[in-house]
Amino acid sequence: MTPRTYSPVLPLAGIALISLLLPGCVAAVLGSSSQSGTSSDTRLRGPSASDTRLQAAVQNRLAGDSALRGANVQVEASGSVVTLRGSALSAAQSSAASRVAKATSGVSAVVNQLKVP
């Protein structure tokens, strides 16, 4: 039997091939490759007009609710999901904010991230 010798050429060729193909794969996954059919990654864009309208509707309802006086609530909408951030004076006030947001037309879910002391 002839002893086998190790040749570093084959592994290096594989690494070189991967390094040439990988940037195209990343671009295709992110949606910014010229072959992906899109010119940019839409996840990097700001809120849509409908998101902005929904956000404003929730903010108006929260501002008009007397049970939420003293709360500091920021609203973000993405699709029909609303996220509440900031602070509430109590757990009851935090729950009230969720109820008001959920009752707003167009809201399917509320993610309540309000901090309570």
Buried (B, 14 or more C-beta within 10 A) or exposed (E): EEEEEEEEEEEEEEEEEEEEEEEEEEBBEBBBBEEBEEEEEEEEEEBEEEBEEBBEBBBEBBEEBEBBEEBEBBBBBEBEBBBBBBBBBEEEBBBBBBEBBBEBEBBEEBEBEBEEE
